[in-house]
Amino acid sequence: MDPVEPVSRALAANLRAARQARGWRLEDLATRSGVSRGMLQQIETGRTNPSIATLARICSTLGVSIGRLVEPPEELGHVVRAAEVAIRPAGPGGQARLLVNDGRAELWDFLIAPGQELRSPGHPEGTGELLHVNTGELAVTVGGAAFSLGPGDALRMRGDRPHVYVNPGEEPVRFTMTVIYGGRQDPRFAV
């Protein structure tokens, strides 16, 4: 692949986004920057690469750095579509969905049926977990300490100790959990 292509795509997308964020039409940016509407349109569609002077005029008008306009969108964020989410069983009637995993942190959505429990032997040293209960009741035991949570409650806990999640209620419990690795990632969920 031509190494210029990703930069051209990033420039096109970022220029269009910066212009639209200000509510400007191509004509507005052209008038303010002194760069022709046709040139701006070609840049935004990735059909041409501007000179440094042209790019400097555009950036000055928008009040952004050249670096910001050529930054690849993947570095700013990445969407994981619902159809791509890994779903794992979490006991009868339950499920664990790994929503996002970037190698340093994981975002999970759990649904646990009444009376069900999930056990973890603990993650690598230095791992932490953040839990938020959306609906239902959740009992958590970590390293011998017990915590009871209801709807809207949150818990910060050590994830590098054996821990157990139990639904003691009569309704399913749904909770969101973020696992943050302090060192190496748990190989069970490696990217």
C-alpha positions as CSV (number, residue, x, y, z in Angstrom):
1,M,0.0,0.0,0.0
2,D,1.2,3.5,-0.8
3,P,2.2,5.1,2.5
4,V,0.5,8.4,1.4
5,E,-3.0,6.8,1.2
6,P,-3.7,6.5,5.0
7,V,-2.5,10.1,5.5
8,S,-4.7,11.3,2.6
9,R,-7.7,9.5,4.0
10,A,-7.1,10.9,7.5
11,L,-6.7,14.4,6.1
12,A,-9.9,14.1,4.1
13,A,-12.0,12.8,7.1
14,N,-10.4,15.2,9.6
15,L,-10.8,18.3,7.4
16,R,-14.4,17.5,6.7
17,A,-15.1,16.9,10.4
18,A,-13.4,20.1,11.5
19,R,-15.2,22.2,8.9
20,Q,-18.6,20.6,9.7
21,A,-18.0,21.0,13.5
22,R,-18.0,24.7,12.9
23,G,-21.1,24.6,10.7
24,W,-19.2,25.8,7.7
25,R,-19.9,25.0,4.1
26,L,-17.0,24.5,1.7
27,E,-17.7,28.0,0.5
28,D,-17.3,29.4,4.0
29,L,-13.9,27.8,4.5
30,A,-12.8,28.8,1.0
31,T,-13.7,32.5,1.7
32,R,-12.0,32.5,5.1
33,S,-8.8,30.6,4.1
34,G,-8.2,31.9,0.6
35,V,-8.1,28.3,-0.7
36,S,-10.4,27.6,-3.6
37,R,-13.6,25.6,-3.0
38,G,-12.5,23.1,-5.7
39,M,-9.2,22.5,-3.9
40,L,-11.0,22.0,-0.6
41,Q,-13.4,19.6,-2.2
42,Q,-10.6,17.6,-3.8
43,I,-8.8,17.4,-0.4
44,E,-12.0,16.3,1.4
45,T,-12.6,13.6,-1.1
46,G,-8.9,12.4,-1.0
47,R,-8.3,13.2,-4.7
48,T,-5.4,15.5,-4.1
49,N,-2.8,16.3,-1.4
50,P,-2.3,20.0,-0.6
51,S,1.0,21.7,-0.4
52,I,2.3,22.6,3.0
53,A,1.5,26.2,2.4
54,T,-2.1,25.4,1.5
55,L,-2.5,23.1,4.5
56,A,-1.0,25.8,6.8
57,R,-3.6,28.3,5.5
58,I,-6.5,25.8,6.1
59,C,-5.2,24.9,9.6
60,S,-4.7,28.5,10.6
61,T,-8.3,29.3,9.5
62,L,-9.7,26.3,11.4
63,G,-7.4,27.0,14.4
64,V,-6.0,23.4,14.5
65,S,-2.5,22.0,14.0
66,I,-1.4,20.2,10.9
67,G,-0.8,17.2,13.1
68,R,-4.4,17.1,14.1
69,L,-5.6,17.1,10.5
70,V,-3.4,14.2,9.5
71,E,-3.9,12.1,12.6
72,P,-5.4,8.7,11.7
73,P,-8.9,8.3,13.0
74,E,-8.1,4.9,14.5
75,E,-5.9,6.6,17.0
76,L,-8.8,8.6,18.2
77,G,-11.2,5.8,18.7
78,H,-12.5,2.5,17.4
79,V,-16.1,1.3,17.3
80,V,-16.9,-2.3,18.1
81,R,-20.3,-3.1,16.4
82,A,-22.8,-5.2,18.3
83,A,-22.5,-8.0,15.8
84,E,-18.7,-8.2,16.6
85,V,-19.1,-8.7,20.3
86,A,-17.9,-12.0,21.8
87,I,-20.6,-13.7,23.8
88,R,-19.8,-16.3,26.4
89,P,-22.2,-18.4,28.5
90,A,-22.3,-17.4,32.2
91,G,-24.1,-20.3,33.7
92,P,-27.7,-21.4,32.7
93,G,-29.6,-18.3,31.5
94,G,-26.6,-16.0,31.8
95,Q,-24.1,-14.5,29.4
96,A,-20.9,-12.5,29.5
97,R,-20.3,-10.1,26.5
98,L,-16.8,-8.8,26.0
99,L,-17.7,-5.4,24.5
100,V,-14.2,-3.9,24.1
101,N,-10.7,-5.2,24.6
102,D,-7.6,-3.1,23.8
103,G,-5.0,-5.2,25.6
104,R,-4.8,-2.9,28.6
105,A,-8.5,-2.9,29.6
106,E,-11.7,-4.9,28.9
107,L,-15.3,-3.7,29.1
108,W,-17.8,-6.5,29.9
109,D,-21.6,-6.7,30.1
110,F,-22.8,-9.5,32.3
111,L,-26.3,-11.0,32.8
112,I,-26.5,-13.6,35.6
113,A,-29.7,-15.6,36.3
114,P,-31.1,-15.8,39.9
115,G,-29.0,-18.0,42.1
116,Q,-26.2,-18.3,39.7
117,E,-22.5,-17.6,40.6
118,L,-19.4,-17.0,38.5
119,R,-16.0,-17.8,39.9
120,S,-12.6,-16.3,38.8
121,P,-9.3,-17.6,40.0
122,G,-8.0,-14.0,39.7
123,H,-6.2,-12.2,36.9
124,P,-2.5,-11.4,36.6
125,E,-0.9,-9.3,39.4
126,G,-1.8,-5.7,39.5
127,T,-5.2,-6.1,37.8
128,G,-8.2,-4.1,39.0
129,E,-11.9,-4.3,38.3
130,L,-14.6,-1.6,38.3
131,L,-18.3,-2.9,38.5
132,H,-21.6,-1.0,38.0
133,V,-24.9,-2.8,38.7
134,N,-27.6,-1.8,36.2
135,T,-30.4,-4.0,37.5
136,G,-30.8,-6.6,40.1
137,E,-28.7,-7.6,43.1
138,L,-25.0,-8.7,43.1
139,A,-22.9,-10.2,45.9
140,V,-19.2,-10.1,45.3
141,T,-16.5,-11.8,47.3
142,V,-12.9,-11.0,46.7
143,G,-10.0,-12.2,48.8
144,G,-12.4,-13.0,51.7
145,A,-14.1,-9.6,51.7
146,A,-17.9,-9.6,50.8
147,F,-19.7,-6.7,49.1
148,S,-23.5,-6.4,48.4
149,L,-24.6,-4.2,45.5
150,G,-27.9,-3.1,44.2
151,P,-29.1,-1.1,41.1
152,G,-26.9,2.0,40.6
153,D,-24.2,0.8,43.0
154,A,-20.5,0.5,41.9
155,L,-17.5,-1.3,43.2
156,R,-13.8,-0.9,42.7
157,M,-11.9,-4.1,43.6
158,R,-8.7,-6.1,43.2
159,G,-9.0,-8.4,40.2
160,D,-5.8,-10.2,41.0
161,R,-7.3,-12.2,43.8
162,P,-9.8,-15.1,43.5
163,H,-13.3,-13.6,43.3
164,V,-16.9,-14.7,43.0
165,Y,-20.0,-12.9,41.6
166,V,-23.4,-14.2,42.9
167,N,-26.9,-13.2,42.0
168,P,-28.7,-13.7,45.4
169,G,-31.9,-12.1,44.1
170,E,-35.0,-13.5,42.4
171,E,-34.5,-11.5,39.2
172,P,-31.6,-11.5,36.7
173,V,-28.7,-9.1,37.5
174,R,-27.1,-7.1,34.8
175,F,-23.8,-5.4,35.5
176,T,-21.0,-3.7,33.5
177,M,-17.4,-4.5,34.5
178,T,-14.1,-2.9,33.4
179,V,-11.0,-5.0,33.9
180,I,-7.8,-2.9,34.0
181,Y,-4.5,-4.7,33.7
182,G,-1.5,-3.3,35.7
183,G,0.9,-5.5,33.8
184,R,0.3,-8.3,31.4
185,Q,-3.2,-9.1,30.1
186,D,-5.0,-12.3,31.2
187,P,-4.2,-14.8,28.4
188,R,-7.8,-16.1,28.6
189,F,-9.0,-12.8,27.0
190,A,-5.9,-11.7,25.0
191,V,-6.5,-9.5,22.0
